[in-house]
Structures are given as C-alpha cells and as structure tokens.
Amino acid sequence: MHKLTGMLTLGAITMMLAIAGNAADRISDFSLIDHHGKFHQLSRYADHDAVVLISHLRGDRDSRRALDAFNELTSDFADRDIAFFVLDSSGETDKTILGKDAERNGVEVPVLMDDTRLVAKQLGLNHAAEVVILDPESRERVFKGVINNRFAAEGRSRRASEHYAADALRQVLSGAQPDAPALASGADAIEFDLDAGISYAEDIVPILERRCVSCHNEGGIAPFAMTNHQIVQGWSPMIREVLYTKRMPPGQIDNDYVRDFKEVSHITVEETQTLVQWIDEGAHFDGGKDPLPGLQPELVKWSYGEPDLVLPIPAQQIPATGVQDYRNLTVPLPIEEDIWVKAVEFEAGDPTVLHHIIAFAYGPDGLNEFEVLNQGIGLGAYAPGNEINTYPEGAGFPLKAGGGLFLQMHYTTSGRETVDASEVALYLWDEDPERTVFGGSAAEWQIDIAPHSRQEMTAAKTFRQDVYLSMLGPHMHYRGYDARFRLIHPDGESEEILNVPNYQFNWQKVYDFKEPLFVQAGSKLEFSGTFDNTETNPFNPDASQTLSWGEQTWQEMFFGFFRYVEAGPGE
C-alpha cells in the first residue's frame, strides 16, 4: 500500500466559503479517550443541549490562538448544559504531552485524542481552529466553521468582529437553525492518512485474522462468523460502527497499558484506518481466491491443552423466564493426595444463560465462608471472553485431598427452557511449585447511587508484605462506566497500573501481567470506578432507581479483584 496525504488545497478551501454546509448532517456515533484517560461517547451526551468541538493541532500558531477564543466561548456558555471538547487530531497519544499543552493554553475541558483522525474526517474538520456544533440527541452536525473571522482562510481580520460559533450556539439553544457562514479555517490542514488501493486479500483479511476471527467463527461466541468476503461486506456497516465507538475488539484497555498485559483485545490506529477506509469505499473484493474461509480456527474443546482433571458440574435446569438467584454448588475433588493447580479453564454448557462461574476451594474440614471471602476471585472465573485463568510461572493454587470446589453459578433466562451442563478443567503441576497463588479484592459494599446520576467510587487494599501482583480484574454491573487501578506507594507517590476507560459488563475480563509487578509492603492498591445511572447509559435497566449492593445484575457490585504471590526474602 502507498500512503497518500489527504489535504485540501487552498483553492478547494475557498470554494467552501459561505456554503450551505450548516444544514444538519447526520453523523455516526463515536467514542474517544481524553488526555486524562477518560472515555467519552457522543450518544452518552444525549441529555445535553449541544456538544461543541474545536479542531486542534499542536504546534500550529492559529490553532493555539483559537484556543483562547474557545476558552472564552466555554466561559460564556458555562451556565448552559453544553459539553465542550478540544479535538486533537495531531496523532499524539501521549497524555502527559497533551496535558501540558492544555495547561499552557489554559484549556480546562477534555482534550479528545483523535489518533485515527477518523472523527475529524467524519465531522468535516479539514483544518485546525474549526468548530463543530452537534445535536447529541439526533446526532446531527448543525454548524461547522471558524470560531470567528480572525481565523478565516479568506477575509481574515486582525481582530475578531464576527463571532460565528457563539452566534450559531445561541441560535441552536433558542431552537433556530444556525445561519452563520461556514467559513474554512486558514490554520494548518489535518493530514488524513489514506491508503491507495487497499486489497481485501492482502490488507483486510490479515487484520480480520489478527483481531476478529478468533471470536467470529462457526461456533464462536460472536453473533456472526467471518467465513467469507460476502458476509464481512454485509456486516461492514456494523463493523464500522463498533470501530468508531470502540465496542470492538471487546474489553479494550487504555493503549498505555497494552504492552503490560497478556493477550489483551487491541487494534492499532493503522488497522482501524485501513478497515474504515475500505468499508467507506464499498468493502469490495479485488478478485481472486477468497483467503478468509481457509483461516477459520480449529474448534477444540479445551484451548489450553489436554487437562489433567475435568470436573463435571451438576446439570442445572434453567427456566424460560424469571429471576435466578445465585446457585452455590459443591463439587468434591476425586483425588487421594494434595495437588497444585497451574491453570483453570471453564467450558460453558449453555453460554446463552450462563452469566458467570467463580470457583473457590475448600479443604477436608469443609466449607469455611471466611476462607472463601479471602480467596478473591478464587481459582478463577468464567464469563464471556474469560474462559482460561492462568497463574505466574512457578506458582500454583493448592487443593487438598478430601476437599473440593465451591462454585458460584449465576444464570440469566433467555426465553426458553434449557439445561446447563458446564465443566471445569484443571491443569496441574507435576512437582510442587515454588510459590502459592493468593487472591483478594479492593471492595466497597456500601453502594448508594442516586437516580439519574453519575458517581465515582473508590476502594483500597493494603499489602502487609512485599508481593508480586499478577492479575487485576474490575467488577461492576450494568452501570459500570470505567475502572482504574492505582498503587499508592509507602512514600505517598501514586502510580496508575491499569485503566479500563470503557468498562463493559458483558465482557468480564481479567488482566494478567506479562511480568508480575513488584509491590512494596505498605503499598495500597486503589480501585476506582464510575457508575452511570442515567438514561444515556444504554445498558441501564432503570435510571429512576437508587442503586444499592446486590447479587442481581440490576443491582450493583464494586470489586477490584487481584491475584498475587508473596515475594521471597531479599527480592
């Protein structure tokens, strides 16, 4: 592929002057991360009167000066229910750099990182210092142009005498159609990286193989299988939408932490740009043999390999409708001597009704509730997309002869009666490992979230001795919006170690460090997250309810699970 720079010429710019471009244009929903690592989705602002963005390129003089005018605009309308954003389309993804740039320019609103530049392209922002006003409920662009006549490509004034964005915003708030001219900016052009001659076989299929096909296959957990070009082309509008809103790949974490964890869902900026451009151009097949059918993964029951021990879970009859209380089952271990587990894998009998399994251990003296609570997430947990649980190298979970597994089973009805017959597979160490795996959680049980509100919550856990942290797992329910983990060191210094900007209840992911993280005794693990109990949360069953702690999905939980091993002397 050859890269071309999509930049408008000055002649093309002048043709845009005073066009009737302020007629409402429908746009796709989109999501971006800001310079604080917070997640923003246009449709989540449907309860606002307007969303206003200004295009920005770091280092461009006009762009920097336009921020002064934008700051005045945000101040003038501070008493109105408007969401203001700076849209940085320079490709910069270092939040520290963007934060310092915002501080220098007196910017107090979120700076959205448009790293793919796809949002700027969709909004028609071709240059820095251009403003768009969006109706977030209808998702329409109702104004696009320079903020004032000081930044117009033609007819530029030394002093601002015409305040186009402010005038347009007042008209929008009064219910009128903006009539301010759609003048192009004279600031630097935004460079859109376009691929010349994208090949379905050579460019698109490898991306699908790396990022999609493992779930989108026959018998997979995804809603459709990517078995050939025709199917991908048919689903291409949906693929475009989930890329714009960052719904897929599922369970995405902040790009700053992708390299720290094993097998995280991820797609690169370049891959996203290529896929979206190919879809926008018609998602065509350039001929020849379709390579996609030959890339379907071989379906195997146990992805981690042949288990050492498979434990059938007693079959559970699930009715067609109704609320299902948690089912707590005990499964005795068929062993005559103690064993050490190095990995656990779950096979869902009926994934349409099985919401989750958490496997705890009990010993020959029977079930002890205190011991179970101190196991954190236990041996491991199943949820869609989280079937395999592994431990650090040289570490294991001990199971005692005469004991067994205590399984917390959660079901949701699907409209038809069914039987769930799930299984748990154990992978064992041949010899006793060097370290024991422990678990825990930073949790808050006192949950009180008012109706129609967003609220942040924090919980913490202090380590009394040196440890190596190996896994993190946030857990909330339908109102969970984002989640973060920080370490507060004994000297008071704070270090963020994981950010999940777009927490999704349907993907209960845990995140295993590639290299366990050393944590000094006295350090505090802080888990924070936001509950979104508003109507704009598409997963919220009822925004009018006050939320409290409870086991059912329409209630809420707040757990920051973790797994660790103790550090040895002198480590």
C-alpha positions as CSV (number, residue, x, y, z in Angstrom):
1,M,0.0,0.0,0.0
2,H,1.1,3.5,-0.7
3,K,0.3,6.3,1.7
4,L,-1.2,9.5,0.4
5,T,-1.8,12.7,2.3
6,G,-5.4,13.8,2.0
7,M,-5.1,17.6,2.3
8,L,-7.4,20.2,0.8
9,T,-5.7,22.8,-1.4
10,L,-6.3,26.5,-0.8
11,G,-8.4,26.6,-4.0
12,A,-10.6,23.9,-2.6
13,I,-10.8,25.7,0.7
14,T,-12.1,28.9,-0.9
15,M,-14.8,27.0,-2.7
16,M,-16.1,26.1,0.7
17,L,-16.7,29.6,1.8
18,A,-20.2,30.5,2.8
19,I,-21.5,27.1,1.5
20,A,-24.8,25.9,2.8
21,G,-23.0,23.5,4.9
22,N,-24.7,24.3,8.1
23,A,-27.7,22.3,7.2
24,A,-27.9,19.4,9.6
25,D,-25.8,16.4,8.6
26,R,-26.3,13.1,10.3
27,I,-23.1,11.6,11.7
28,S,-22.2,8.2,13.2
29,D,-21.9,7.8,16.9
30,F,-18.2,7.9,18.1
31,S,-16.1,7.4,21.1
32,L,-12.7,8.8,22.1
33,I,-10.4,8.9,25.1
34,D,-9.3,12.2,26.6
35,H,-6.0,13.3,28.0
36,H,-6.9,12.1,31.4
37,G,-7.7,8.6,30.1
38,K,-11.5,9.1,30.4
39,F,-13.9,7.7,27.9
40,H,-16.4,9.9,26.0
41,Q,-19.1,8.7,23.7
42,L,-21.3,11.1,21.7
43,S,-24.5,9.3,22.4
44,R,-23.8,9.4,26.2
45,Y,-24.3,13.2,25.9
46,A,-27.8,12.9,24.5
47,D,-29.1,14.7,27.6
48,H,-27.1,17.8,26.8
49,D,-28.3,20.7,24.8
50,A,-25.3,20.6,22.5
51,V,-21.8,19.2,22.0
52,V,-19.1,21.6,20.8
53,L,-15.7,20.6,19.5
54,I,-12.8,22.7,18.1
55,S,-10.1,21.0,16.0
56,H,-6.6,21.4,17.3
57,L,-3.1,20.6,16.0
58,R,-0.2,21.0,18.5
59,G,2.4,23.5,17.2
60,D,0.1,25.4,14.9
61,R,0.0,29.1,15.8
62,D,-3.5,29.7,14.7
63,S,-4.7,26.6,16.5
64,R,-3.1,27.8,19.7
65,R,-4.6,31.3,19.4
66,A,-8.0,29.8,18.6
67,L,-8.0,28.0,21.9
68,D,-8.1,31.4,23.6
69,A,-11.3,32.2,21.8
70,F,-12.6,28.7,22.6
71,N,-11.9,29.2,26.3
72,E,-14.0,32.4,26.1
73,L,-16.8,30.5,24.4
74,T,-16.8,27.8,27.1
75,S,-16.9,30.6,29.8
76,D,-19.7,32.5,28.1
77,F,-21.9,29.4,28.0
78,A,-20.8,27.8,31.3
79,D,-24.3,28.1,32.7
80,R,-25.8,26.0,29.9
81,D,-25.9,22.3,29.6
82,I,-23.2,22.0,26.8
83,A,-20.3,19.6,26.5
84,F,-17.2,21.3,25.2
85,F,-14.2,19.4,23.9
86,V,-10.9,20.1,22.2
87,L,-10.4,17.6,19.4
88,D,-6.7,16.9,19.0
89,S,-6.0,15.3,15.5
90,S,-2.3,15.6,15.5
91,G,-1.9,11.8,16.2
92,E,-0.3,12.4,19.6
93,T,-1.3,9.8,22.1
94,D,1.0,10.7,25.0
95,K,-1.4,12.1,27.6
96,T,1.3,13.8,29.5
97,I,2.2,15.9,26.4
98,L,-1.4,16.7,25.7
99,G,-2.0,17.6,29.3
100,K,0.9,20.0,29.4
101,D,-0.2,21.5,26.1
102,A,-3.7,22.0,27.6
103,E,-2.3,23.6,30.7
104,R,-0.2,26.0,28.7
105,N,-3.2,27.1,26.7
106,G,-5.5,27.4,29.7
107,V,-7.8,24.6,28.5
108,E,-9.9,23.2,31.2
109,V,-12.2,21.0,29.0
110,P,-11.3,17.4,28.0
111,V,-8.8,17.1,25.1
112,L,-10.0,14.1,23.0
113,M,-7.3,12.1,21.3
114,D,-8.4,11.6,17.7
115,D,-5.5,9.3,17.0
116,T,-7.0,7.8,13.9
117,R,-8.3,11.2,12.7
118,L,-11.5,9.4,11.7
119,V,-13.7,11.6,13.9
120,A,-12.3,14.8,12.4
121,K,-12.8,13.3,8.9
122,Q,-16.4,12.4,9.7
123,L,-17.1,15.8,11.1
124,G,-15.7,17.5,8.1
125,L,-12.9,19.2,10.1
126,N,-10.2,19.6,7.5
127,H,-8.1,22.2,9.3
128,A,-7.2,23.3,12.8
129,A,-9.2,26.1,14.5
130,E,-12.5,24.9,13.1
131,V,-15.6,24.4,15.3
132,V,-18.5,22.0,15.0
133,I,-21.7,22.1,17.0
134,L,-23.5,18.8,17.3
135,D,-27.0,17.9,18.4
136,P,-26.2,14.9,20.5
137,E,-29.7,13.5,20.7
138,S,-30.3,13.4,16.9
139,R,-26.5,13.0,16.2
140,E,-26.6,15.8,13.6
141,R,-23.9,18.4,12.8
142,V,-25.7,21.7,12.9
143,F,-22.8,24.0,12.4
144,K,-19.2,23.9,11.1
145,G,-16.9,26.8,10.6
146,V,-14.3,29.0,12.1
147,I,-14.9,30.3,15.7
148,N,-14.6,33.9,14.5
149,N,-13.4,35.9,11.5
150,R,-9.9,36.2,12.8
151,F,-9.2,32.6,11.7
152,A,-11.0,32.5,8.3
153,A,-8.9,31.4,5.3
154,E,-10.2,34.4,3.4
155,G,-11.5,37.7,4.8
156,R,-9.3,37.2,7.8
157,S,-9.5,40.1,10.3
158,R,-6.8,41.2,12.7
159,R,-9.4,41.5,15.4
160,A,-12.4,39.3,15.9
161,S,-15.5,41.2,15.0
162,E,-17.7,38.3,13.9
163,H,-18.2,35.5,16.4
164,Y,-19.7,32.8,14.2
165,A,-19.6,29.9,16.7
166,A,-21.1,31.9,19.6
167,D,-23.9,33.2,17.3
168,A,-24.6,29.7,16.0
169,L,-24.7,28.3,19.5
170,R,-27.2,30.9,20.7
171,Q,-29.4,30.1,17.7
172,V,-29.2,26.3,18.5
173,L,-30.1,26.9,22.1
174,S,-33.1,29.0,21.0
175,G,-34.3,26.3,18.7
176,A,-33.4,28.1,15.5
177,Q,-31.3,26.8,12.6
178,P,-27.9,28.4,12.6
179,D,-27.3,30.8,9.6
180,A,-23.7,31.8,10.3
181,P,-21.4,31.3,7.3
182,A,-19.5,28.0,7.1
183,L,-16.1,29.6,6.6
184,A,-13.0,27.4,6.2
185,S,-10.0,27.9,8.5
186,G,-6.6,29.3,7.4
187,A,-4.8,27.2,10.0
188,D,-2.8,24.1,9.2
189,A,-4.5,21.2,7.4
190,I,-5.3,18.0,9.2
191,E,-3.4,15.2,7.4
192,F,-5.6,12.2,6.7
193,D,-3.6,9.1,6.0
194,L,-5.3,7.4,3.1
195,D,-4.2,4.0,1.6
196,A,-4.0,3.8,-2.1
197,G,-5.5,0.6,-3.5
198,I,-6.5,-1.3,-0.3
199,S,-6.5,-5.0,-1.1
200,Y,-9.1,-7.2,0.6
201,A,-6.9,-10.3,0.4
202,E,-3.6,-8.7,1.3
203,D,-4.6,-5.9,3.7
204,I,-8.1,-6.6,5.2
205,V,-8.0,-10.4,5.7
206,P,-4.8,-10.3,7.8
207,I,-6.4,-7.7,10.1
208,L,-9.5,-9.8,10.5
209,E,-7.4,-12.8,11.2
210,R,-5.4,-11.0,14.0
211,R,-8.3,-9.1,15.6
212,C,-11.6,-10.7,14.8
213,V,-11.8,-14.3,13.6
214,S,-10.9,-16.0,16.9
215,C,-14.4,-15.0,18.1
216,H,-16.2,-14.5,14.8
217,N,-16.1,-18.1,13.7
218,E,-18.6,-21.0,13.4
219,G,-19.5,-22.0,16.9
220,G,-17.7,-19.0,18.4
221,I,-19.0,-16.5,20.9
222,A,-19.6,-13.7,18.4
223,P,-23.0,-13.1,16.8
224,F,-21.8,-13.9,13.3
225,A,-19.0,-15.8,11.7
226,M,-16.5,-14.1,9.3
227,T,-16.3,-17.1,6.9
228,N,-16.1,-15.2,3.6
229,H,-16.0,-11.8,2.0
230,Q,-19.7,-11.7,1.3
231,I,-20.5,-12.0,5.0
232,V,-17.9,-9.4,6.0
233,Q,-19.2,-7.0,3.4
234,G,-22.8,-7.5,4.6
235,W,-21.8,-6.7,8.2
236,S,-19.4,-3.9,7.2
237,P,-21.7,-1.0,8.4
238,M,-21.8,-2.7,11.8
239,I,-18.0,-3.3,11.8
240,R,-17.5,0.4,11.0
241,E,-19.9,1.5,13.9
242,V,-18.2,-0.7,16.5
243,L,-14.8,0.6,15.5
244,Y,-15.9,4.2,15.8
245,T,-17.5,3.6,19.2
246,K,-14.6,1.3,20.4
247,R,-17.0,-1.5,21.2
248,M,-14.8,-3.9,19.3
249,P,-12.5,-5.6,19.9
250,P,-14.1,-6.1,23.3
251,G,-12.7,-5.2,26.7
252,Q,-10.3,-2.6,25.3
253,I,-7.9,-1.1,27.8
254,D,-6.0,2.2,27.6
255,N,-3.3,1.9,25.0
256,D,-0.7,2.9,27.5
257,Y,-1.1,-0.5,29.2
258,V,-1.5,-2.8,26.2
259,R,2.1,-4.0,26.4
260,D,1.9,-4.7,30.1
261,F,-0.7,-7.5,30.0
262,K,-1.2,-10.8,28.2
263,E,-3.5,-11.3,25.3
264,V,-5.5,-8.1,25.6
265,S,-8.0,-7.1,23.0
266,H,-6.4,-4.5,20.8
267,I,-6.5,-2.9,17.3
268,T,-3.9,-0.5,16.1
269,V,-4.5,3.0,14.7
270,E,-3.3,1.9,11.2
271,E,-5.5,-1.2,11.2
272,T,-8.6,0.9,12.2
273,Q,-7.9,3.5,9.5
274,T,-7.5,0.8,6.9
275,L,-10.6,-1.1,7.8
276,V,-12.8,2.0,7.9
277,Q,-11.5,3.4,4.6
278,W,-12.1,0.0,2.9
279,I,-15.6,-0.1,4.3
280,D,-16.3,3.5,3.3
281,E,-15.1,2.7,-0.3
282,G,-17.7,-0.2,-0.5
283,A,-15.9,-3.1,1.2
284,H,-15.0,-4.5,-2.3
285,F,-13.2,-7.8,-3.1
286,D,-10.4,-7.2,-5.6
287,G,-10.8,-10.7,-7.2
288,G,-9.0,-14.0,-7.0
289,K,-9.5,-16.6,-4.3
290,D,-11.0,-15.5,-1.0
291,P,-8.4,-16.4,1.7
292,L,-10.9,-15.9,4.6
293,P,-12.6,-19.4,4.5
294,G,-9.2,-21.1,5.0
295,L,-8.5,-19.1,8.2
296,Q,-11.3,-20.5,10.3
297,P,-9.7,-21.6,13.6
298,E,-9.9,-25.3,14.5
299,L,-12.6,-25.7,17.2
300,V,-11.2,-27.5,20.2
301,K,-13.0,-28.1,23.5
302,W,-10.0,-27.1,25.7
303,S,-8.0,-24.2,24.4
304,Y,-5.2,-24.5,26.9
305,G,-4.5,-28.1,26.0
306,E,-5.4,-31.5,27.4
307,P,-6.5,-31.1,31.0
308,D,-5.2,-33.2,33.9
309,L,-8.6,-33.3,35.6
310,V,-12.1,-32.5,34.3
311,L,-14.8,-31.9,36.8
312,P,-18.4,-32.1,35.5
313,I,-20.7,-29.5,37.2
314,P,-24.1,-31.0,38.2
315,A,-26.5,-30.2,35.4
316,Q,-28.7,-27.2,36.1
317,Q,-32.3,-26.8,34.9
318,I,-32.9,-23.2,33.8
319,P,-36.5,-22.0,33.2
320,A,-37.5,-19.8,30.3
321,T,-38.2,-16.7,32.3
322,G,-37.8,-15.4,35.8
323,V,-35.1,-14.1,38.1
324,Q,-32.5,-16.7,39.0
325,D,-30.8,-16.5,42.4
326,Y,-27.2,-17.4,42.6
327,R,-26.7,-21.2,42.8
328,N,-23.9,-22.3,45.1
329,L,-22.7,-25.8,44.3
330,T,-20.0,-28.0,45.8
331,V,-18.1,-30.4,43.7
332,P,-15.8,-32.9,45.7
333,L,-12.4,-33.5,44.3
334,P,-11.7,-37.1,43.2
335,I,-8.1,-37.0,44.5
336,E,-6.3,-39.1,47.1
337,E,-3.4,-36.7,47.6
338,D,-2.8,-32.9,47.5
339,I,-2.4,-31.3,44.1
340,W,-1.2,-27.9,42.8
341,V,-3.2,-26.2,40.0
342,K,-1.3,-24.1,37.4
343,A,-4.3,-23.1,35.2
344,V,-8.1,-23.4,35.2
345,E,-10.4,-23.5,32.1
346,F,-14.2,-23.5,32.0
347,E,-16.5,-25.0,29.4
348,A,-19.9,-23.4,29.4
349,G,-22.7,-25.9,28.8
350,D,-25.2,-23.2,27.6
351,P,-23.5,-19.8,27.2
352,T,-26.8,-18.2,26.4
353,V,-27.9,-18.5,30.0
354,L,-24.6,-18.9,32.0
355,H,-23.5,-15.5,33.1
356,H,-20.6,-16.4,35.3
357,I,-18.9,-19.1,37.4
358,I,-16.4,-18.3,40.2
359,A,-14.5,-21.4,41.5
360,F,-13.4,-21.3,45.2
361,A,-11.6,-24.1,47.1
362,Y,-12.5,-25.8,50.3
363,G,-10.4,-28.2,52.3
364,P,-11.1,-31.6,54.1
365,D,-12.6,-29.8,57.1
366,G,-15.4,-28.5,54.9
367,L,-16.5,-25.1,53.7
368,N,-15.3,-22.1,55.6
369,E,-17.0,-18.8,54.5
370,F,-14.2,-16.7,55.8
371,E,-11.6,-18.6,53.8
372,V,-13.8,-18.3,50.6
373,L,-14.1,-14.5,51.1
374,N,-10.3,-14.2,51.4
375,Q,-9.7,-16.0,48.1
376,G,-10.7,-13.0,46.0
377,I,-11.7,-14.5,42.7
378,G,-10.7,-18.0,43.9
379,L,-9.0,-20.4,41.5
380,G,-10.5,-18.4,38.6
381,A,-13.7,-17.3,37.0
382,Y,-15.7,-17.8,33.8
383,A,-17.5,-15.0,32.0
384,P,-17.9,-14.4,28.2
385,G,-14.4,-13.9,26.9
386,N,-12.7,-15.1,30.1
387,E,-12.7,-18.9,30.0
388,I,-9.0,-19.5,30.8
389,N,-7.3,-18.5,34.1
390,T,-3.5,-18.8,34.4
391,Y,-1.0,-18.1,37.2
392,P,2.5,-16.7,37.2
393,E,5.4,-19.1,36.2
394,G,6.4,-21.3,39.1
395,A,3.2,-20.5,41.1
396,G,0.2,-22.7,41.8
397,F,-3.1,-22.9,43.8
398,P,-3.1,-25.8,46.3
399,L,-6.0,-28.2,46.5
400,K,-6.3,-30.6,49.4
401,A,-7.3,-34.2,49.3
402,G,-10.7,-34.6,50.8
403,G,-11.7,-31.1,49.8
404,G,-13.4,-29.8,46.7
405,L,-14.6,-26.8,44.7
406,F,-17.3,-24.3,45.8
407,L,-18.9,-22.9,42.6
408,Q,-20.9,-19.7,42.5
409,M,-23.1,-20.0,39.4
410,H,-25.1,-17.1,38.0
411,Y,-27.8,-17.6,35.3
412,T,-30.0,-15.3,33.3
413,T,-33.0,-16.6,31.5
414,S,-33.2,-16.5,27.7
415,G,-36.9,-17.1,26.9
416,R,-36.6,-20.8,26.5
417,E,-36.0,-23.7,29.0
418,T,-32.6,-25.2,28.9
419,V,-30.1,-27.3,30.8
420,D,-26.7,-26.1,31.5
421,A,-24.0,-28.8,32.0
422,S,-20.8,-26.9,32.3
423,E,-17.3,-28.3,33.2
424,V,-14.2,-27.2,35.0
425,A,-10.8,-28.3,33.7
426,L,-7.7,-28.3,36.0
427,Y,-4.1,-28.2,34.7
428,L,-1.7,-29.4,37.3
429,W,2.0,-29.0,38.2
430,D,4.0,-32.2,38.1
431,E,6.0,-31.0,41.1
432,D,5.2,-28.6,43.9
433,P,5.7,-25.0,42.6
434,E,7.9,-22.5,44.3
435,R,5.1,-20.1,45.2
436,T,1.5,-20.1,46.3
437,V,-1.1,-18.1,44.5
438,F,-3.2,-15.8,46.6
439,G,-6.2,-13.6,45.8
440,G,-8.1,-10.7,47.2
441,S,-10.1,-7.6,46.3
442,A,-10.4,-3.9,47.0
443,A,-14.2,-3.7,47.5
444,E,-16.9,-1.4,48.7
445,W,-20.2,-2.9,50.0
446,Q,-21.9,0.3,50.9
447,I,-23.3,1.4,47.5
448,D,-25.8,4.2,47.3
449,I,-26.1,5.7,43.8
450,A,-28.9,8.3,43.3
451,P,-31.3,8.1,40.4
452,H,-30.2,9.9,37.2
453,S,-26.7,10.5,38.4
454,R,-23.1,9.6,37.7
455,Q,-20.9,8.8,40.7
456,E,-17.3,7.8,41.2
457,M,-16.4,5.3,43.9
458,T,-13.1,4.1,45.4
459,A,-12.0,1.1,47.4
460,A,-8.5,0.1,48.6
461,K,-6.5,-2.8,49.9
462,T,-3.1,-2.5,51.7
463,F,-0.4,-5.1,51.3
464,R,1.3,-6.0,54.6
465,Q,4.3,-7.6,53.0
466,D,6.3,-7.5,49.7
467,V,4.4,-9.2,46.9
468,Y,4.3,-9.7,43.1
469,L,0.9,-8.6,41.7
470,S,0.0,-10.9,38.8
471,M,-3.7,-10.1,37.8
472,L,-6.2,-7.3,38.0
473,G,-10.0,-7.6,37.4
474,P,-12.6,-4.9,37.8
475,H,-16.2,-5.9,38.5
476,M,-19.3,-3.8,38.4
477,H,-22.7,-4.4,36.8
478,Y,-24.8,-2.6,34.2
479,R,-24.0,0.9,35.5
480,G,-20.2,0.4,35.5
481,Y,-18.7,3.0,33.2
482,D,-15.0,3.0,33.7
483,A,-12.4,1.4,36.0
484,R,-8.9,2.2,37.1
485,F,-6.2,0.6,39.4
486,R,-3.5,2.7,41.1
487,L,-0.7,1.8,43.5
488,I,-0.2,4.3,46.4
489,H,3.4,3.6,47.5
490,P,4.5,4.0,51.1
491,D,6.1,7.3,50.3
492,G,2.7,8.6,49.1
493,E,3.6,8.5,45.4
494,S,0.7,7.4,43.2
495,E,1.2,5.1,40.1
496,E,-1.6,4.1,37.7
497,I,-1.2,0.5,36.6
498,L,-4.4,-0.2,34.6
499,N,-7.1,1.9,33.0
500,V,-10.3,0.4,31.5
501,P,-11.9,3.6,30.0
502,N,-14.9,1.8,28.6
503,Y,-15.9,-0.8,31.2
504,Q,-18.4,-3.3,29.6
505,F,-20.4,-5.6,31.9
506,N,-20.9,-8.1,29.1
507,W,-17.2,-8.8,29.0
508,Q,-16.0,-9.7,32.5
509,K,-12.3,-9.6,31.6
510,V,-9.3,-10.1,33.9
511,Y,-5.9,-8.8,33.0
512,D,-2.8,-10.8,33.6
513,F,0.6,-9.0,33.8
514,K,3.2,-10.3,31.4
515,E,5.7,-9.8,34.2
516,P,4.3,-9.8,37.7
517,L,4.6,-6.3,39.3
518,F,6.6,-5.9,42.5
519,V,4.7,-4.2,45.2
520,Q,6.5,-3.0,48.4
521,A,5.0,-3.8,51.8
522,G,2.8,-0.9,53.0
523,S,1.6,-0.1,49.5
524,K,-2.1,0.4,48.9
525,L,-3.9,-0.9,45.8
526,E,-6.7,1.6,45.0
527,F,-9.6,0.6,42.7
528,S,-11.8,3.4,41.4
529,G,-14.7,3.4,39.0
530,T,-17.7,5.4,37.9
531,F,-21.3,4.3,38.0
532,D,-23.5,5.8,35.2
533,N,-27.1,5.6,36.5
534,T,-28.5,7.9,33.8
535,E,-30.9,7.4,30.8
536,T,-28.0,7.9,28.4
537,N,-26.4,4.6,29.6
538,P,-27.7,2.2,27.0
539,F,-27.3,-0.8,29.4
540,N,-29.1,0.8,32.4
541,P,-32.3,-1.1,33.2
542,D,-34.0,1.7,35.1
543,A,-32.3,5.1,35.7
544,S,-35.1,6.1,38.2
545,Q,-33.9,3.6,40.8
546,T,-31.5,4.2,43.7
547,L,-28.7,1.7,43.4
548,S,-27.5,-0.5,46.3
549,W,-25.4,-3.6,46.7
550,G,-26.9,-6.8,45.4
551,E,-26.1,-10.0,43.6
552,Q,-28.5,-9.5,40.6
553,T,-27.4,-7.6,37.5
554,W,-29.9,-4.8,38.0
555,Q,-28.3,-4.1,41.4
556,E,-24.6,-3.2,41.8
557,M,-21.3,-4.5,43.0
558,F,-17.9,-2.9,43.3
559,F,-14.9,-5.2,43.4
560,G,-11.3,-4.7,42.2
561,F,-10.1,-8.3,42.2
562,F,-6.4,-9.1,42.2
563,R,-4.1,-12.1,42.3
564,Y,-0.6,-12.1,43.8
565,V,2.3,-14.2,45.1
566,E,4.5,-13.4,48.1
567,A,8.0,-12.1,47.4
568,G,10.9,-14.1,48.8
569,P,13.5,-12.8,51.2
570,G,15.7,-10.2,49.6
571,E,13.6,-9.9,46.4
